[in-house]
């Protein structure tokens, strides 16, 4: 339910997806830090599961380098069970499932 209307899929293939996050009015941005709208880190997993149609059973490693904000364009690169997240061509997160 949290993922509903959180993003718009802009481009996708088997190893890449780009999504545009919704605006700050989405409930997920209001819930995490009400005074600063950011995407909670765990939502990257939800987005990957939804976009690539996979079931996440375990997270082996996760590294969050920068924050993601409303209205940003995020790019997810998939290499088997490893993912990297980019915003403005800068890596902001990576994780292994």
N, CA, C and O atoms as CSV, one atom per row, in Angstrom:
chain,resi,resn,atom,element,x,y,z
A,1,UNK,N,N,0.806,-1.183,0.000
A,1,UNK,CA,C,0.000,0.000,0.000
A,1,UNK,C,C,0.865,1.269,0.000
A,1,UNK,O,O,0.489,2.266,-0.616
A,2,UNK,N,N,2.004,1.244,0.676
A,2,UNK,CA,C,2.879,2.411,0.693
A,2,UNK,C,C,3.453,2.725,-0.683
A,2,UNK,O,O,3.736,3.882,-0.992
A,3,UNK,N,N,3.624,1.699,-1.503
A,3,UNK,CA,C,4.250,1.889,-2.806
A,3,UNK,C,C,3.278,2.497,-3.824
A,3,UNK,O,O,3.696,3.064,-4.833
A,4,UNK,N,N,1.988,2.371,-3.545
A,4,UNK,CA,C,0.976,2.857,-4.465
A,4,UNK,C,C,1.148,4.355,-4.714
A,4,UNK,O,O,1.152,5.153,-3.776
A,5,UNK,N,N,1.282,4.707,-5.923
A,5,UNK,CA,C,1.454,6.094,-6.399
A,5,UNK,C,C,2.718,6.784,-5.871
A,5,UNK,O,O,2.815,8.010,-5.919
A,6,UNK,N,N,3.675,6.014,-5.374
A,6,UNK,CA,C,4.932,6.586,-4.886
A,6,UNK,C,C,5.836,7.027,-6.032
A,6,UNK,O,O,6.618,7.967,-5.888
A,7,UNK,N,N,5.726,6.346,-7.167
A,7,UNK,CA,C,6.608,6.654,-8.289
A,7,UNK,C,C,5.891,6.399,-9.605
A,7,UNK,O,O,4.850,5.744,-9.660
A,8,UNK,N,N,6.488,6.940,-10.664
A,8,UNK,CA,C,6.056,6.666,-12.026
A,8,UNK,C,C,7.232,6.018,-12.747
A,8,UNK,O,O,8.340,6.554,-12.740
A,9,UNK,N,N,6.997,4.885,-13.361
A,9,UNK,CA,C,8.030,4.197,-14.122
A,9,UNK,C,C,8.255,4.949,-15.430
A,9,UNK,O,O,7.322,5.129,-16.213
A,10,UNK,N,N,9.484,5.386,-15.667
A,10,UNK,CA,C,9.789,6.165,-16.871
A,10,UNK,C,C,10.459,5.336,-17.957
A,10,UNK,O,O,10.253,5.582,-19.145
A,11,UNK,N,N,11.266,4.345,-17.550
A,11,UNK,CA,C,11.984,3.512,-18.519
A,11,UNK,C,C,12.368,2.222,-17.825
A,11,UNK,O,O,12.629,2.215,-16.622
A,12,UNK,N,N,12.405,1.124,-18.578
A,12,UNK,CA,C,12.751,-0.163,-17.956
A,12,UNK,C,C,13.169,-1.178,-19.003
A,12,UNK,O,O,12.613,-1.236,-20.099
A,13,UNK,N,N,14.171,-1.982,-18.637
A,13,UNK,CA,C,14.496,-3.202,-19.362
A,13,UNK,C,C,14.889,-4.235,-18.315
A,13,UNK,O,O,14.611,-4.030,-17.134
A,14,UNK,N,N,15.517,-5.326,-18.699
A,14,UNK,CA,C,15.835,-6.391,-17.737
A,14,UNK,C,C,16.853,-5.996,-16.678
A,14,UNK,O,O,16.862,-6.572,-15.590
A,15,UNK,N,N,17.709,-5.025,-16.975
A,15,UNK,CA,C,18.773,-4.679,-16.033
A,15,UNK,C,C,18.781,-3.208,-15.610
A,15,UNK,O,O,19.728,-2.746,-14.973
A,16,UNK,N,N,17.736,-2.486,-15.965
A,16,UNK,CA,C,17.707,-1.056,-15.680
A,16,UNK,C,C,16.271,-0.578,-15.544
A,16,UNK,O,O,15.384,-1.037,-16.264
A,17,UNK,N,N,16.047,0.343,-14.618
A,17,UNK,CA,C,14.740,0.993,-14.506
A,17,UNK,C,C,14.942,2.406,-13.994
A,17,UNK,O,O,15.778,2.646,-13.122
A,18,UNK,N,N,14.184,3.331,-14.531
A,18,UNK,CA,C,14.205,4.687,-13.994
A,18,UNK,C,C,12.791,5.024,-13.540
A,18,UNK,O,O,11.811,4.741,-14.229
A,19,UNK,N,N,12.713,5.634,-12.369
A,19,UNK,CA,C,11.424,5.998,-11.793
A,19,UNK,C,C,11.472,7.454,-11.334
A,19,UNK,O,O,12.506,7.940,-10.876
A,20,UNK,N,N,10.362,8.124,-11.460
A,20,UNK,CA,C,10.222,9.489,-10.955
A,20,UNK,C,C,9.405,9.395,-9.676
A,20,UNK,O,O,8.266,8.928,-9.688
A,21,UNK,N,N,9.992,9.841,-8.577
A,21,UNK,CA,C,9.287,9.831,-7.303
A,21,UNK,C,C,8.153,10.853,-7.320
A,21,UNK,O,O,8.226,11.879,-7.997
A,22,UNK,N,N,7.118,10.549,-6.569
A,22,UNK,CA,C,5.993,11.480,-6.464
A,22,UNK,C,C,6.396,12.697,-5.640
A,22,UNK,O,O,7.519,12.783,-5.142
A,23,UNK,N,N,5.476,13.620,-5.507
A,23,UNK,CA,C,5.734,14.832,-4.739
A,23,UNK,C,C,5.701,14.589,-3.245
A,23,UNK,O,O,5.361,13.501,-2.779
A,24,UNK,N,N,6.056,15.608,-2.515
A,24,UNK,CA,C,6.161,15.533,-1.048
A,24,UNK,C,C,4.833,15.246,-0.371
A,24,UNK,O,O,4.814,14.911,0.813
A,25,UNK,N,N,3.720,15.367,-1.089
A,25,UNK,CA,C,2.415,15.092,-0.493
A,25,UNK,C,C,2.146,13.604,-0.284
A,25,UNK,O,O,1.206,13.246,0.426
A,26,UNK,N,N,2.957,12.724,-0.892
A,26,UNK,CA,C,2.760,11.279,-0.695
A,26,UNK,C,C,2.984,10.937,0.778
A,26,UNK,O,O,3.918,11.456,1.390
A,27,UNK,N,N,2.147,10.075,1.359
A,27,UNK,CA,C,2.240,9.737,2.788
A,27,UNK,C,C,3.606,9.217,3.245
A,27,UNK,O,O,4.000,9.454,4.387
A,28,UNK,N,N,4.324,8.520,2.382
A,28,UNK,CA,C,5.622,7.971,2.798
A,28,UNK,C,C,6.612,9.091,3.106
A,28,UNK,O,O,7.450,8.944,3.995
A,29,UNK,N,N,6.528,10.196,2.391
A,29,UNK,CA,C,7.435,11.310,2.648
A,29,UNK,C,C,7.060,12.064,3.929
A,29,UNK,O,O,7.926,12.642,4.587
A,30,UNK,N,N,5.806,12.056,4.271
A,30,UNK,CA,C,5.343,12.728,5.479
A,30,UNK,C,C,5.623,11.910,6.734
A,30,UNK,O,O,5.771,12.467,7.821
A,31,UNK,N,N,5.696,10.597,6.586
A,31,UNK,CA,C,5.823,9.716,7.752
A,31,UNK,C,C,7.244,9.597,8.280
A,31,UNK,O,O,7.442,9.487,9.490
A,32,UNK,N,N,8.220,9.617,7.410
A,32,UNK,CA,C,9.586,9.316,7.831
A,32,UNK,C,C,10.173,10.443,8.685
A,32,UNK,O,O,10.489,10.237,9.857
A,33,UNK,N,N,10.311,11.594,8.115
A,33,UNK,CA,C,10.755,12.792,8.836
A,33,UNK,C,C,9.806,13.913,8.438
A,33,UNK,O,O,9.991,14.530,7.389
A,34,UNK,N,N,8.813,14.183,9.241
A,34,UNK,CA,C,7.813,15.184,8.849
A,34,UNK,C,C,8.396,16.546,8.473
A,34,UNK,O,O,7.823,17.245,7.637
A,35,UNK,N,N,9.499,16.929,9.058
A,35,UNK,CA,C,10.070,18.236,8.745
A,35,UNK,C,C,11.003,18.205,7.533
A,35,UNK,O,O,11.383,19.258,7.020
A,36,UNK,N,N,11.378,17.002,7.071
A,36,UNK,CA,C,12.231,16.873,5.887
A,36,UNK,C,C,11.757,15.676,5.079
A,36,UNK,O,O,11.943,14.530,5.488
A,37,UNK,N,N,11.154,15.940,3.947
A,37,UNK,CA,C,10.615,14.871,3.110
A,37,UNK,C,C,11.736,14.104,2.425
A,37,UNK,O,O,12.381,14.619,1.512
A,38,UNK,N,N,11.967,12.863,2.870
A,38,UNK,CA,C,12.951,11.980,2.226
A,38,UNK,C,C,12.332,10.608,2.032
A,38,UNK,O,O,11.376,10.241,2.715
A,39,UNK,N,N,12.887,9.859,1.099
A,39,UNK,CA,C,12.447,8.495,0.858
A,39,UNK,C,C,13.130,7.583,1.870
A,39,UNK,O,O,14.360,7.550,1.924
A,40,UNK,N,N,12.374,6.848,2.668
A,40,UNK,CA,C,13.007,5.896,3.594
A,40,UNK,C,C,13.810,4.855,2.809
A,40,UNK,O,O,13.383,4.416,1.741
A,41,UNK,N,N,14.949,4.471,3.330
A,41,UNK,CA,C,15.820,3.527,2.634
A,41,UNK,C,C,15.144,2.226,2.261
A,41,UNK,O,O,15.386,1.687,1.181
A,42,UNK,N,N,14.292,1.712,3.149
A,42,UNK,CA,C,13.655,0.422,2.866
A,42,UNK,C,C,12.745,0.486,1.646
A,42,UNK,O,O,12.436,-0.550,1.057
A,43,UNK,N,N,12.313,1.672,1.259
A,43,UNK,CA,C,11.433,1.772,0.099
A,43,UNK,C,C,12.165,1.473,-1.209
A,43,UNK,O,O,11.526,1.138,-2.206
A,44,UNK,N,N,13.489,1.586,-1.220
A,44,UNK,CA,C,14.238,1.174,-2.412
A,44,UNK,C,C,13.988,-0.308,-2.690
A,44,UNK,O,O,13.858,-0.714,-3.845
A,45,UNK,N,N,13.922,-1.114,-1.628
A,45,UNK,CA,C,13.665,-2.548,-1.801
A,45,UNK,C,C,12.268,-2.775,-2.375
A,45,UNK,O,O,12.077,-3.617,-3.252
A,46,UNK,N,N,11.303,-2.024,-1.876
A,46,UNK,CA,C,9.924,-2.145,-2.359
A,46,UNK,C,C,9.825,-1.749,-3.835
A,46,UNK,O,O,9.125,-2.395,-4.615
A,47,UNK,N,N,10.521,-0.697,-4.200
A,47,UNK,CA,C,10.505,-0.247,-5.596
A,47,UNK,C,C,11.126,-1.309,-6.498
A,47,UNK,O,O,10.566,-1.644,-7.542
A,48,UNK,N,N,12.277,-1.837,-6.101
A,48,UNK,CA,C,12.945,-2.886,-6.891
A,48,UNK,C,C,12.038,-4.108,-7.036
A,48,UNK,O,O,11.903,-4.650,-8.133
A,49,UNK,N,N,11.425,-4.537,-5.952
A,49,UNK,CA,C,10.540,-5.709,-6.001
A,49,UNK,C,C,9.382,-5.467,-6.968
A,49,UNK,O,O,9.017,-6.349,-7.745
A,50,UNK,N,N,8.819,-4.283,-6.914
A,50,UNK,CA,C,7.688,-3.954,-7.768
A,50,UNK,C,C,8.091,-3.811,-9.234
A,50,UNK,O,O,7.450,-4.381,-10.117
A,51,UNK,N,N,9.136,-3.061,-9.487
A,51,UNK,CA,C,9.548,-2.763,-10.863
A,51,UNK,C,C,10.082,-3.997,-11.582
A,51,UNK,O,O,9.752,-4.235,-12.743
A,52,UNK,N,N,10.906,-4.778,-10.893
A,52,UNK,CA,C,11.515,-5.944,-11.534
A,52,UNK,C,C,10.729,-7.228,-11.282
A,52,UNK,O,O,11.151,-8.308,-11.695
A,53,UNK,N,N,9.584,-7.111,-10.603
A,53,UNK,CA,C,8.707,-8.244,-10.331
A,53,UNK,C,C,9.464,-9.410,-9.677
A,53,UNK,O,O,9.450,-10.539,-10.166
A,54,UNK,N,N,10.125,-9.093,-8.553
A,54,UNK,CA,C,10.854,-10.113,-7.808
A,54,UNK,C,C,10.363,-10.146,-6.365
A,54,UNK,O,O,9.836,-9.162,-5.846
A,55,UNK,N,N,10.544,-11.279,-5.743
A,55,UNK,CA,C,10.209,-11.407,-4.329
A,55,UNK,C,C,11.508,-11.317,-3.527
A,55,UNK,O,O,12.453,-12.066,-3.775
A,56,UNK,N,N,11.544,-10.420,-2.594
A,56,UNK,CA,C,12.734,-10.254,-1.756
A,56,UNK,C,C,12.564,-11.107,-0.508
A,56,UNK,O,O,11.652,-10.895,0.292
A,57,UNK,N,N,13.457,-12.072,-0.360
A,57,UNK,CA,C,13.395,-12.955,0.805
A,57,UNK,C,C,14.475,-12.631,1.824
A,57,UNK,O,O,14.338,-12.943,3.006
A,58,UNK,N,N,15.549,-12.003,1.360
A,58,UNK,CA,C,16.605,-11.596,2.295
A,58,UNK,C,C,17.434,-10.474,1.672
A,58,UNK,O,O,17.539,-10.356,0.451
A,59,UNK,N,N,18.003,-9.676,2.528
A,59,UNK,CA,C,18.897,-8.603,2.103
A,59,UNK,C,C,20.259,-8.923,2.683
A,59,UNK,O,O,20.431,-8.933,3.901
A,60,UNK,N,N,21.231,-9.186,1.816
A,60,UNK,CA,C,22.561,-9.585,2.275
A,60,UNK,C,C,23.407,-8.400,2.697
A,60,UNK,O,O,24.159,-8.472,3.668
A,61,UNK,N,N,23.276,-7.306,1.957
A,61,UNK,CA,C,24.110,-6.135,2.230
A,61,UNK,C,C,23.397,-4.912,1.673
A,61,UNK,O,O,22.831,-4.964,0.581
A,62,UNK,N,N,23.422,-3.825,2.409
A,62,UNK,CA,C,22.819,-2.586,1.930
A,62,UNK,C,C,23.667,-1.409,2.382
A,62,UNK,O,O,24.154,-1.366,3.511
A,63,UNK,N,N,23.829,-0.459,1.475
A,63,UNK,CA,C,24.638,0.728,1.763
A,63,UNK,C,C,23.890,1.939,1.195
A,63,UNK,O,O,23.597,2.003,0.001
A,64,UNK,N,N,23.591,2.893,2.075
A,64,UNK,CA,C,22.892,4.101,1.669
A,64,UNK,C,C,23.861,5.272,1.788
A,64,UNK,O,O,24.332,5.591,2.880
A,65,UNK,N,N,24.151,5.903,0.664
A,65,UNK,CA,C,25.162,6.954,0.615
A,65,UNK,C,C,24.584,8.364,0.658
A,65,UNK,O,O,25.183,9.272,1.234
A,66,UNK,N,N,23.427,8.538,0.050
A,66,UNK,CA,C,22.794,9.859,-0.033
A,66,UNK,C,C,21.293,9.693,0.094
A,66,UNK,O,O,20.759,8.598,-0.081
A,67,UNK,N,N,20.623,10.785,0.397
A,67,UNK,CA,C,19.175,10.782,0.547
A,67,UNK,C,C,18.483,10.934,-0.804
A,67,UNK,O,O,19.024,11.531,-1.735
A,68,UNK,N,N,17.270,10.377,-0.890
A,68,UNK,CA,C,16.418,10.563,-2.060
A,68,UNK,C,C,15.233,11.421,-1.623
A,68,UNK,O,O,14.659,11.206,-0.556
A,69,UNK,N,N,14.877,12.390,-2.457
A,69,UNK,CA,C,13.847,13.365,-2.131
A,69,UNK,C,C,12.678,13.278,-3.110
A,69,UNK,O,O,12.816,12.706,-4.191
A,70,UNK,N,N,11.541,13.836,-2.741
A,70,UNK,CA,C,10.388,13.842,-3.653
A,70,UNK,C,C,10.749,14.447,-5.005
A,70,UNK,O,O,11.627,15.304,-5.113
A,71,UNK,N,N,10.054,13.980,-6.021
A,71,UNK,CA,C,10.169,14.472,-7.404
A,71,UNK,C,C,11.482,14.127,-8.097
A,71,UNK,O,O,11.682,14.521,-9.246
A,72,UNK,N,N,12.377,13.408,-7.439
A,72,UNK,CA,C,13.654,13.058,-8.085
A,72,UNK,C,C,13.482,11.883,-9.046
A,72,UNK,O,O,12.594,11.046,-8.890
A,73,UNK,N,N,14.351,11.854,-10.030
A,73,UNK,CA,C,14.431,10.733,-10.956
A,73,UNK,C,C,15.506,9.793,-10.428
A,73,UNK,O,O,16.670,10.176,-10.308
A,74,UNK,N,N,15.113,8.564,-10.112
A,74,UNK,CA,C,16.055,7.557,-9.620
A,74,UNK,C,C,16.261,6.500,-10.688
A,74,UNK,O,O,15.321,6.112,-11.381
A,75,UNK,N,N,17.493,6.040,-10.816
A,75,UNK,CA,C,17.827,4.988,-11.772
A,75,UNK,C,C,18.334,3.777,-10.996
A,75,UNK,O,O,19.245,3.882,-10.175
A,76,UNK,N,N,17.729,2.634,-11.270
A,76,UNK,CA,C,18.092,1.377,-10.613
A,76,UNK,C,C,18.782,0.478,-11.630
A,76,UNK,O,O,18.215,0.150,-12.672
A,77,UNK,N,N,20.014,0.085,-11.315
A,77,UNK,CA,C,20.742,-0.857,-12.166
A,77,UNK,C,C,20.735,-2.207,-11.484
A,77,UNK,O,O,21.018,-2.316,-10.291
A,78,UNK,N,N,20.408,-3.234,-12.249
A,78,UNK,CA,C,20.309,-4.603,-11.728
A,78,UNK,C,C,21.371,-5.472,-12.394
A,78,UNK,O,O,21.490,-5.495,-13.619
A,79,UNK,N,N,22.139,-6.182,-11.576
A,79,UNK,CA,C,23.132,-7.132,-12.062
A,79,UNK,C,C,22.971,-8.383,-11.217
A,79,UNK,O,O,23.529,-8.482,-10.124
A,80,UNK,N,N,22.204,-9.338,-11.729
A,80,UNK,CA,C,21.813,-10.537,-10.986
A,80,UNK,C,C,21.078,-10.122,-9.721
A,80,UNK,O,O,19.981,-9.572,-9.809
A,81,UNK,N,N,21.645,-10.365,-8.556
A,81,UNK,CA,C,20.974,-10.012,-7.300
A,81,UNK,C,C,21.584,-8.758,-6.657
A,81,UNK,O,O,21.360,-8.494,-5.476
A,82,UNK,N,N,22.346,-7.998,-7.430
A,82,UNK,CA,C,22.962,-6.774,-6.933
A,82,UNK,C,C,22.318,-5.568,-7.620
A,82,UNK,O,O,22.046,-5.586,-8.820
A,83,UNK,N,N,22.085,-4.531,-6.832
A,83,UNK,CA,C,21.424,-3.336,-7.334
A,83,UNK,C,C,22.207,-2.098,-6.940
A,83,UNK,O,O,22.795,-2.034,-5.861
A,84,UNK,N,N,22.207,-1.117,-7.829
A,84,UNK,CA,C,22.768,0.198,-7.537
A,84,UNK,C,C,21.699,1.219,-7.871
A,84,UNK,O,O,20.957,1.071,-8.842
A,85,UNK,N,N,21.631,2.258,-7.050
A,85,UNK,CA,C,20.644,3.321,-7.236
A,85,UNK,C,C,21.398,4.616,-7.504
A,85,UNK,O,O,22.336,4.966,-6.788
A,86,UNK,N,N,20.971,5.323,-8.552
A,86,UNK,CA,C,21.615,6.569,-8.944
A,86,UNK,C,C,20.596,7.704,-8.987
A,86,UNK,O,O,19.421,7.502,-9.293
A,87,UNK,N,N,21.071,8.879,-8.678
A,87,UNK,CA,C,20.299,10.111,-8.844
A,87,UNK,C,C,21.265,11.153,-9.396
A,87,UNK,O,O,22.327,11.388,-8.819
A,88,UNK,N,N,20.903,11.767,-10.496
A,88,UNK,CA,C,21.796,12.734,-11.161
A,88,UNK,C,C,23.173,12.127,-11.434
A,88,UNK,O,O,24.198,12.777,-11.226
A,89,UNK,N,N,23.188,10.893,-11.893
A,89,UNK,CA,C,24.410,10.149,-12.234
A,89,UNK,C,C,25.338,9.915,-11.044
A,89,UNK,O,O,26.504,9.570,-11.238
A,90,UNK,N,N,24.853,10.092,-9.832
A,90,UNK,CA,C,25.631,9.845,-8.628
A,90,UNK,C,C,25.019,8.661,-7.879
A,90,UNK,O,O,23.810,8.622,-7.651
A,91,UNK,N,N,25.855,7.704,-7.503
A,91,UNK,CA,C,25.353,6.544,-6.761
A,91,UNK,C,C,24.889,6.982,-5.377
A,91,UNK,O,O,25.630,7.618,-4.627
A,92,UNK,N,N,23.646,6.627,-5.055
A,92,UNK,CA,C,23.110,7.003,-3.747
A,92,UNK,C,C,22.853,5.794,-2.844
A,92,UNK,O,O,22.672,5.946,-1.636
A,93,UNK,N,N,22.836,4.590,-3.432
A,93,UNK,CA,C,22.620,3.375,-2.631
A,93,UNK,C,C,23.045,2.160,-3.439
A,93,UNK,O,O,23.105,2.194,-4.668
A,94,UNK,N,N,23.338,1.085,-2.713
A,94,UNK,CA,C,23.601,-0.204,-3.350
A,94,UNK,C,C,23.192,-1.294,-2.358
A,94,UNK,O,O,23.257,-1.115,-1.142
A,95,UNK,N,N,22.773,-2.416,-2.915
A,95,UNK,CA,C,22.391,-3.527,-2.050
A,95,UNK,C,C,22.400,-4.844,-2.818
A,95,UNK,O,O,22.293,-4.882,-4.044
A,96,UNK,N,N,22.533,-5.921,-2.048
A,96,UNK,CA,C,22.531,-7.269,-2.580
A,96,UNK,C,C,21.399,-8.054,-1.930
A,96,UNK,O,O,21.171,-7.957,-0.724
A,97,UNK,N,N,20.704,-8.821,-2.736
A,97,UNK,CA,C,19.605,-9.625,-2.225
A,97,UNK,C,C,19.964,-11.092,-2.217
A,97,UNK,O,O,19.151,-11.924,-1.814
